[in-house]
Amino acid sequence: MKKLTEKLLRKVAMFSRKAAIKAAGAASVCNCHQPKEPAALKKLAK
């Protein structure tokens, strides 16, 4: 039972790490929402 629990925890940790790496710098969760860029920011960039 202990080995099964350890394997399960390792898989969960590996999945969590991969999800965190993919989410780093993303503005949305699972790319389901992309916020609009503010107009003031567009003027500032020009």
Order of alpha helices (4+ residues) and beta strands (2+ residues): alpha-alpha
